[in-house]
Every structure is written in C-alpha cells, then in structure tokens.
Amino acid sequence: MPKIIVNKVGTFGGHSDCVYTLEKDNNPKCFYSAAGDGMVVKWNLDEPDQGKLIAKVNNSVYALCHIPSLNYLVIGHNYDGIHLIDLSTNQEIKSLGITKEAIYDIKAANNYLYIACGDGQVHLVDLFTFQLVESINLSTKSARCLDVNQEQGHLAVGYSDNHIRIIDLYKFKELNTFEAHTNSVFTVKYSMDGNFLLSGSRDAKLKEWDVKGNYMPVNQVPAHLFAINNIDTSPDGTYFASCSMDKSIKIWQSEDLQLLKVIDKGRYAGHGTSVNKILWLKQDNKLISCSDDRSISIWELQMDK
C-alpha cells in the first residue's frame, strides 16, 4: 500500500462566512474561492496573506467555473443568476438572470455552460452569447452536482431525490437514470479515463459506477461518518480525495477504493467544521480544502510507493 506523507503548509483566511467552493486558474499556483459572504477571491500559493478580491455579490456563491481558453470565470450568484468575469481585466462583461434559486454547480463543455439549480432544473447557456439555450427539469428536487465525460458525451447530474441522471451533452436529453444513494447526491466525479463515475452522498457512502456497463454499480464504501460534500482526483488519476461534513478529508486509491490517509483536526490540525470543497492542484501535488470554519487549508501530499 502506498504511504502518503501529509504536511499542512498554509492557511488562507479572509472570508467572513462559510467558504463553499474552490476553482482552478490558468496559473498553476493560483486558485479562486467563494463564500457565504458573496466574495470571490483569487489566491496565490506563494502569498497566503494577499488574497485579491475579484468580485463581490449580494448573496452566497456555491459555484464557480473557470474557462481556461478564454481566461473567464463564471460566478453562480444564488437567487440572482450567473456573472461572467474577464480575468485579464477583472471586469464583469456579461450577466444572466437565469434563476431565482440556488446555483449549486456549473460546468463548461463544447462552448456551453451547464448549470445545476435548486429547483431541479439544469440550464444550458451559450458561452459566447451568454444566452439561455435550453432547460431540462427531470426532478422536483434540487440538482446538486455535475460532471462532464467528454469522451462519452455524458453529463452526470446528482439530485436531492437520491438519483443520478445522465444527460446527452449534445442533444441535452436524458439517457439514463438510477437511484444511486439513500439520500441526496452531493458530488459526482468521472475517472480520468472516463470509464467510471464516483458519487458521494448525504448517506456518507462512496460509490463507483461502470460507465460503459450502463452505469451498473461496481463498488461502494461506507466512507465517512456524515455527508460527503465533494470528490476530486489527483492530477495523474491514481488517487482521489473526498471531504465531508464530519470535518475530515480522506485520500483513496482509485483502482480499488482503498483508504490510504485520513486528514482531520486531531491528526493534522485540520478543519473544525464541515469541509465543503477540495481542489487537487498539479503544483507540487497540493490539495486545497475549504470549510464552514471560514478558512482555506493547503496540504502538501508526498506519495511514497
């Protein structure tokens, strides 16, 4: 079993409310955070005390989406809509009042934005015109999370009705639906090769689904004590991390869902409340986490095989 050495190398503070989401930047040393205080902040790993305010909105922000090719950042502004920021100037260039509900997740593919909302709708927005193209509503419960499988042309959507639904990226039609968990599905993540889908839920279970086998179940693990909020994979796809309302982060082996490391307050001075989002950066194999405790932690992971 691989040995993982964990070092906490930094803590970023500055948000005045729960930090809900993190997003990558074109610069491998930089990332973005957003919180219940409506602030969207850019951080540099080398300058933990010098966060740069990118935008300030009136309500909580649960979702960010970076568009690397255009260097744009899309902000999901709860109960208002989406805002498009040109990061070369840090100016808002477009906005769209797409919903009066919470926006839980945003993903980009094929010059479109896919937006998951609290009323169960998933919206398709043209990235260049920034206009609504189509909406699909497959449940009366919230659409909580999204992930894109470009190779298969699939969009996986996790819902608060315990189901995962697979939508055709191009036709924007439902392809498959299955009851995945016994409670809300909070996170979905495709493997790097696109052959498997991981899901995490309020039921604290981690599950794996065979994409080419019509999303039949492959494996499941009682992974955490409370809700699993997010999953992210390592840059090479060998490992993945999960974070939870139980205040912990766990590192797993992708091949067999073997637990390799637990990062928590007792062992590594981890977060004191729910860990809401994680981001695994290529830069020096660093893992970023954010929490209801209003802080962002930086973890350096050394893999000894």
C-alpha positions as CSV (number, residue, x, y, z in Angstrom):
1,M,0.0,0.0,0.0
2,P,1.4,3.4,-0.9
3,K,2.5,5.6,2.0
4,I,1.3,9.2,2.0
5,I,3.0,11.9,4.0
6,V,0.8,14.9,4.7
7,N,2.1,18.4,5.6
8,K,-0.1,21.4,6.3
9,V,1.8,24.2,4.6
10,G,-0.6,27.1,4.8
11,T,-3.9,28.6,5.9
12,F,-5.7,31.3,4.0
13,G,-8.1,33.5,5.9
14,G,-10.2,36.5,4.8
15,H,-13.7,35.3,4.2
16,S,-16.3,36.4,6.8
17,D,-18.6,33.4,6.2
18,C,-18.5,29.7,5.3
19,V,-16.3,29.0,2.3
20,Y,-18.3,26.9,-0.2
21,T,-16.3,26.4,-3.3
22,L,-12.8,26.5,-5.0
23,E,-11.8,26.7,-8.6
24,K,-8.5,26.4,-10.6
25,D,-6.8,29.2,-12.5
26,N,-4.5,29.2,-15.6
27,N,-1.6,29.9,-13.3
28,P,-0.9,26.5,-11.5
29,K,0.0,28.4,-8.3
30,C,-3.3,30.3,-8.2
31,F,-6.9,29.4,-7.4
32,Y,-10.3,31.0,-6.5
33,S,-12.6,30.7,-3.6
34,A,-16.2,31.9,-2.9
35,A,-18.2,32.0,0.2
36,G,-21.4,32.9,2.0
37,D,-20.2,36.5,2.2
38,G,-20.6,36.9,-1.6
39,M,-16.9,37.4,-2.1
40,V,-14.9,35.8,-4.9
41,V,-11.2,35.9,-4.1
42,K,-8.0,34.9,-6.0
43,W,-5.2,33.4,-4.1
44,N,-1.6,32.6,-4.8
45,L,0.1,29.6,-3.0
46,D,3.2,31.8,-2.5
47,E,1.3,34.7,-0.9
48,P,-1.2,33.3,1.6
49,D,-2.0,36.7,3.1
50,Q,-2.6,38.5,-0.1
51,G,-5.9,37.4,-1.5
52,K,-7.2,39.6,-4.3
53,L,-10.9,40.4,-4.4
54,I,-12.3,39.5,-7.9
55,A,-16.0,40.2,-7.3
56,K,-18.5,40.9,-4.5
57,V,-22.2,39.9,-4.9
58,N,-25.2,40.2,-2.6
59,N,-25.8,36.5,-1.9
60,S,-23.8,33.3,-1.2
61,V,-21.8,31.8,-4.0
62,Y,-21.8,28.0,-4.2
63,A,-20.4,27.5,-7.7
64,L,-17.5,28.8,-9.8
65,C,-16.4,27.7,-13.2
66,H,-13.1,28.8,-14.9
67,I,-12.9,28.8,-18.7
68,P,-9.1,28.3,-19.3
69,S,-9.2,29.0,-23.1
70,L,-10.8,32.4,-22.6
71,N,-9.5,33.1,-19.1
72,Y,-13.0,33.8,-17.9
73,L,-14.6,33.0,-14.5
74,V,-18.3,32.2,-14.2
75,I,-19.9,33.0,-10.9
76,G,-23.1,31.3,-9.8
77,H,-24.8,34.0,-7.7
78,N,-27.6,32.4,-5.6
79,Y,-31.1,33.7,-6.2
80,D,-29.8,36.1,-8.9
81,G,-28.1,34.3,-11.8
82,I,-24.6,34.0,-13.3
83,H,-21.9,36.6,-13.9
84,L,-19.1,36.4,-16.4
85,I,-15.7,37.9,-15.3
86,D,-12.9,38.6,-17.7
87,L,-9.9,37.7,-15.6
88,S,-7.5,39.7,-17.7
89,T,-9.2,42.9,-16.6
90,N,-11.2,41.6,-13.5
91,Q,-14.3,43.2,-15.0
92,E,-17.8,41.7,-15.3
93,I,-18.6,41.6,-19.0
94,K,-21.9,39.8,-19.0
95,S,-24.6,38.6,-16.6
96,L,-27.7,36.5,-17.0
97,G,-30.7,36.3,-14.6
98,I,-31.2,32.6,-15.2
99,T,-32.9,31.6,-11.9
100,K,-34.2,32.8,-8.5
101,E,-33.0,29.6,-6.9
102,A,-29.6,28.5,-5.5
103,I,-27.0,27.6,-8.1
104,Y,-25.2,24.5,-6.9
105,D,-22.8,23.7,-9.7
106,I,-21.5,24.9,-13.1
107,K,-19.5,23.0,-15.7
108,A,-18.3,24.0,-19.1
109,A,-18.0,21.9,-22.3
110,N,-18.2,22.5,-26.1
111,N,-18.7,26.2,-25.6
112,Y,-21.7,25.8,-23.4
113,L,-22.3,26.1,-19.7
114,Y,-24.3,23.5,-17.7
115,I,-25.9,24.9,-14.6
116,A,-27.5,22.9,-11.8
117,C,-30.1,24.7,-9.7
118,G,-32.2,24.3,-6.5
119,D,-35.5,23.9,-8.4
120,G,-34.2,20.7,-10.1
121,Q,-33.5,22.4,-13.4
122,V,-30.3,22.1,-15.4
123,H,-29.8,25.0,-17.7
124,L,-27.8,25.1,-21.0
125,V,-26.2,28.5,-21.7
126,D,-24.2,29.5,-24.8
127,L,-20.9,30.7,-23.5
128,F,-20.3,33.3,-26.3
129,T,-23.8,34.9,-26.5
130,F,-24.4,34.2,-22.8
131,Q,-28.0,33.4,-23.6
132,L,-30.1,30.6,-22.3
133,V,-30.4,27.9,-25.0
134,E,-32.5,25.2,-23.2
135,S,-33.5,23.9,-19.8
136,I,-34.3,20.4,-18.6
137,N,-36.2,19.5,-15.5
138,L,-36.1,15.8,-14.5
139,S,-36.9,16.2,-10.8
140,T,-38.8,18.4,-8.3
141,K,-35.7,18.1,-6.0
142,S,-32.5,20.1,-6.3
143,A,-29.9,19.4,-9.0
144,R,-26.8,19.4,-6.7
145,C,-23.7,18.5,-8.7
146,L,-22.4,17.9,-12.2
147,D,-19.5,16.3,-14.1
148,V,-18.7,16.0,-17.7
149,N,-17.5,12.9,-19.6
150,Q,-16.3,14.4,-22.9
151,E,-15.3,11.1,-24.4
152,Q,-18.7,9.5,-23.9
153,G,-20.7,12.7,-24.4
154,H,-22.3,12.4,-21.0
155,L,-23.2,14.9,-18.3
156,A,-23.8,13.3,-14.9
157,V,-26.2,15.1,-12.6
158,G,-26.7,14.2,-8.9
159,Y,-30.0,15.2,-7.4
160,S,-31.5,15.6,-3.9
161,D,-34.0,12.8,-4.8
162,N,-31.1,10.3,-4.4
163,H,-30.8,9.7,-8.1
164,I,-28.1,10.3,-10.7
165,R,-29.3,11.2,-14.2
166,I,-27.1,11.0,-17.3
167,I,-27.8,13.7,-19.9
168,D,-26.5,13.7,-23.5
169,L,-24.1,16.6,-23.8
170,Y,-25.0,17.3,-27.4
171,K,-28.8,16.6,-27.6
172,F,-29.4,17.7,-24.0
173,K,-31.7,14.7,-23.4
174,E,-31.9,12.2,-20.6
175,L,-30.0,9.0,-21.4
176,N,-30.2,7.1,-18.1
177,T,-31.5,7.5,-14.5
178,F,-30.8,5.3,-11.5
179,E,-31.3,5.6,-7.7
180,A,-27.7,5.9,-6.6
181,H,-28.0,6.5,-2.8
182,T,-30.4,6.6,0.1
183,N,-30.1,10.4,0.4
184,S,-29.1,13.4,-1.6
185,V,-26.2,13.0,-4.1
186,F,-23.8,15.9,-3.3
187,T,-20.9,15.1,-5.6
188,V,-20.2,13.2,-8.9
189,K,-16.8,12.7,-10.5
190,Y,-15.7,10.8,-13.6
191,S,-12.4,8.9,-13.5
192,M,-9.6,10.3,-15.7
193,D,-10.2,7.7,-18.4
194,G,-14.0,8.2,-18.3
195,N,-14.7,4.6,-17.6
196,F,-16.1,5.0,-14.1
197,L,-18.2,7.5,-12.2
198,L,-17.7,8.2,-8.5
199,S,-20.5,9.5,-6.4
200,G,-20.8,10.7,-2.8
201,S,-24.0,11.4,-0.8
202,R,-25.6,12.7,2.3
203,D,-25.8,9.0,3.3
204,A,-21.9,9.1,3.8
205,K,-21.4,6.4,1.2
206,L,-18.9,6.5,-1.7
207,K,-20.0,4.5,-4.8
208,E,-18.4,3.6,-8.1
209,W,-20.4,3.1,-11.4
210,D,-19.4,1.4,-14.7
211,V,-19.9,4.0,-17.4
212,K,-19.6,1.6,-20.3
213,G,-21.7,-1.0,-18.5
214,N,-24.7,1.3,-18.5
215,Y,-23.7,2.7,-15.1
216,M,-24.1,-0.6,-13.2
217,P,-22.6,-0.5,-9.6
218,V,-19.1,-1.6,-9.2
219,N,-18.1,-0.8,-5.7
220,Q,-19.3,1.0,-2.6
221,V,-17.6,2.1,0.7
222,P,-19.1,3.5,3.9
223,A,-16.6,6.3,3.5
224,H,-17.4,9.0,6.1
225,L,-19.5,9.5,9.3
226,F,-21.6,12.2,7.7
227,A,-22.4,13.6,4.3
228,I,-19.7,13.5,1.6
229,N,-19.6,17.0,0.1
230,N,-17.1,16.7,-2.7
231,I,-14.6,14.5,-4.6
232,D,-11.6,15.4,-6.6
233,T,-9.0,13.3,-8.3
234,S,-5.2,13.6,-8.3
235,P,-3.6,15.1,-11.4
236,D,-2.5,11.6,-12.7
237,G,-5.8,9.9,-11.7
238,T,-4.1,7.4,-9.4
239,Y,-5.8,8.8,-6.3
240,F,-8.8,10.8,-5.3
241,A,-9.8,12.7,-2.2
242,S,-13.2,13.1,-0.5
243,C,-14.3,15.6,2.1
244,S,-17.2,15.5,4.5
245,M,-19.4,17.2,6.9
246,D,-17.6,15.0,9.5
247,K,-14.7,17.6,9.2
248,S,-12.3,15.1,7.6
249,I,-10.6,14.7,4.2
250,K,-9.7,11.2,3.1
251,I,-7.3,10.0,0.4
252,W,-8.2,6.9,-1.6
253,Q,-6.6,4.7,-4.2
254,S,-8.7,5.0,-7.4
255,E,-8.1,1.4,-8.6
256,D,-9.8,-0.3,-5.7
257,L,-11.2,2.4,-3.4
258,Q,-8.7,1.6,-0.7
259,L,-8.4,4.2,2.0
260,L,-4.9,5.5,2.3
261,K,-5.0,8.5,4.6
262,V,-7.3,10.5,6.9
263,I,-6.7,14.2,7.3
264,D,-8.5,15.7,10.3
265,K,-8.2,18.1,13.2
266,G,-6.7,15.6,15.6
267,R,-4.0,14.2,13.4
268,Y,-3.1,17.2,11.2
269,A,-4.8,20.3,12.6
270,G,-7.5,20.1,10.0
271,H,-10.8,21.9,9.8
272,G,-13.0,22.3,12.8
273,T,-16.3,22.1,10.9
274,S,-17.7,20.7,7.7
275,V,-15.2,20.5,4.8
276,N,-17.2,21.7,1.8
277,K,-14.9,21.5,-1.2
278,I,-11.4,20.2,-2.2
279,L,-9.2,21.0,-5.2
280,W,-6.2,18.9,-6.1
281,L,-3.6,21.0,-7.9
282,K,-0.8,19.9,-10.2
283,Q,1.5,22.4,-8.5
284,D,3.7,20.4,-6.1
285,N,0.8,17.9,-5.6
286,K,-1.0,20.3,-3.3
287,L,-4.6,19.7,-2.1
288,I,-6.7,22.7,-1.2
289,S,-9.7,22.5,1.2
290,C,-12.3,25.0,2.4
291,S,-14.7,24.8,5.2
292,D,-17.6,26.2,7.2
293,D,-14.9,27.4,9.6
294,R,-14.2,30.2,7.0
295,S,-10.7,29.0,6.3
296,I,-8.9,27.5,3.4
297,S,-6.1,25.0,4.1
298,I,-3.2,24.0,1.9
299,W,-1.9,20.4,2.1
300,E,1.3,19.0,0.6
301,L,1.0,15.3,-0.2
302,Q,4.0,13.1,-0.8
303,M,3.3,9.7,-2.3
304,D,5.8,7.0,-1.4
305,K,5.2,3.9,-3.5
